[in-house]
Amino acid sequence: MSEPIRVIIVDDEWLVRAALRVFLESSEGFELVGEADNGADAITLVRATQPDVVLMDVQMPVMDGIETTQRLTKEFPGLKIVALTTFSTERVIVPMLSVGASGFLVKDTSPEQILDAARTAYDGGYVLSPRVAKELVSSVQTTAALPVREMHRDEELTDRELQAVTLLAQGMSNAEIAAAMFVSEATVKSHLGRITAKWNVRDRIQVLIRAAQLGLVTLN
């Protein structure tokens, strides 16, 4: 039997922590190893417990989630951090992802989806809720410093790769993209892997940003 994914919850709202605690403690494959209500305490807790995944609020007293994530990812490069917040604006999303968060979810995301995001992050993936994905695409398309540009020939995607990117922009996970395309998750990972190679980007979040820059995805 594989070891459970060790998780800590960082949120200044005790009701949020309590709700997540219930689902983590009742879900197979997870072990809740601690809770903190601000970023400074979270850093101390991570050092003491060595978790695999942190569910991190963004707006907190003492030290916010952005600074906390920046410090933690520098000190613990293998640590996975999934942001959980009420706010899904560009001013919050872009800095959080830039400092190393592996995912960004709004707090109305279902507990099951939050746990799925924790698993995905633990496995090395990236997760954005649909609202966050749309906000990220919108921010790129409306930023003067990042205008839509022409695609070079070696950056062109196949029809299936373009379909995968379009579904990614809707905030879908690999499993959801696979179901929509009637293929396996392995095939989706293969499509995204080829796209990252063609575009010389690191991960699915950068794929989404580049797709918006190229004008391949738009908001409905």
N, C-alpha and C positions, 0 to 999 in steps of 0.2 A: 504493500500500500504506500502511495506517495505521501510525502510530507505535506501538511496543510500550508496554505499560503498565509503567512503571518502579516497581519494588518493592524495599523493604528488609525484612529479617527482623530482629526484635528478640526474642531469647529467650536465657536464661542456660544452656540445655541445648544443648550443641554437637551432640548427636545429632539433636535437632529441627531445628536450623538446617541440618545436613547433608542431612537427608531433604527438607526444603523446597527447599534449593538444587538438588538433583538434578531435582526436578520442574519448578521454575521455569526452569532452564537448558535443559531438554529440551522445554518447552512453547512452541508458537508464540504470539506475541502478548505475551510477557512479557520483561522485561529485569531481571535482578537487579543492582541498583546498589550494594548494600552490606549488611553485617550488623553487629549490635551485640549485646552480651550484658547490657546494662543500660540503664535509661532515660536516664541522663545522657549516655552515649555516643550513644544514639539521637538525641537532640536535636542534638548536634554533627553527626552523620551526615546528618540531614535537611537541615540548613542547607547542608551541602556538596554534597549530591547532588540535592536538589529532587525527591524521588520523587513518584509519583502515589498510591501505596498503601503503607501500613505494615502488616505482619503482626506484631501486638504481643502478647507474653506479658503476663500480669498480675502474677504473683508473681516479682519480680526483685530482686537486691541493688542498692544505691546509690539507685535511684529506681524505684518500682514502675510498672506499666503505667497505673494510673489517673492518677497525677500527671503522668506523661509525656504521656499523651493529652490531659489538660487543658491543658498548656503548648503542645503542638504544635497543637492545634485553635485555640487563641487566636492563635498566631503565624502559622499557615498555615491560614486558614479553608477553603481548597479541598482540603486534604489529607484523604484517606480512610483511616481506621484500622479494621482488623478485628482484634478480640481473639481470641487463641488461648490457651486455658488448660485445665488439668486440673480446675479448680474451677468448678462451675456453680451456686453458691449465690447467694441473693438479695443477700448482703453484697458479692458481687463483681460480679454482673450489673448491678444498678441503678446503682451509682456509675459503672461503666465506660460504660454507655449515656448516663448523665446528663452526662458530660463530653465527649460528642461522638463516641463510636465508632459506626461505620456497620454494625457487625455483631459477633456474639459466637458463636464456635464452640468446641466442646470439642476436645481434641487427638486424640480417636479418630475425628474426622471424616476421611473419605478425602481424599487429596491432590487428587483431581479436584474434589471439592466445595469444598475450600479455594480452589482456583484460580477456580472458578465464583463463589465469594463475593467474591474480589478483583475480578473483572470486574463483578459486580453493584454493588459499592461504587464502583468507578471510574465506572460509568454513573449514579451518583446514587441507587442503591437501598440497601436494608437487608436484612441476612441474620441470622437466628437459627437455630441448630441446633435440632432437635426437643426435645432435653433442656432447652435453655435457654429455649425458648418455654414449655414446661410449667412450669418453675420460676418464670418471670416471672408467668404467670397465677396460679399457686399463691400467690406472694408478695402479689399484689394482693388476691386473694380472702380471705386470712387476716390482712390488715393492718387493725386496728381503725380507723385514720385514713382508710381508703378503703373504706367499706362499700358493698355492692351497693345501687344506687339505682334509682329508677324511670326509665324512658326517656321523654323528652319526645316529643311527637308528631312534631316536625320532625327528630328523631334516628332515627326508625324506618327499618329497612332493608328492602329487597326480599328475596325468597327467595334470589335469586342473590347479592346482596351479603352476606347472612348466611352463605351457603355459602362464599363467599370468605374471610370472617373466620374461620369454623370451621377451614378448611384452613390459614389463616395461623397459627392457634394451634397447629397441629401442626408448625410449623417449616418449612413448605413454601416454596419459592421461587416467583416468578411463573410460571416455566415448569412447575413441578410442579403448581401450582394450575390452570393452564390445561389441563394434561393430564387432571387429575381431573375438571374441569368440562366437558371436551370443547369448549373455546373457545380463542381465540388469546390470546397474552400481552398483546396490545393491549387485548383485552376485560377481562382481569384488571386491568390498570393503570387502565382506565376505571372499573371497579367500585370499586377502592381509592381512586381520586381522588374519586369521589362520596362515599364514606364519610368521607374526611378533611374534605371540605367540610361535610357534614352535622354532623359532630362537632366541627368547628373545631379539628382537631389537625394536627400538622405532617407526620407520617410513619407508616409501617406499625408501628413500635414503639409509638407513642402510640395507634394504632388498637387494637393488641392490649391495651394497658393499659386503654383505655376500654371495650373489649368485656368484659374481666374485671370492671370496675367495674359494668357494666350487667347482669352475670350472663348474658351471651350465650354465653360459652365456659366450659367446665368441664373438669376433669381426669378421665380415665377410670381 
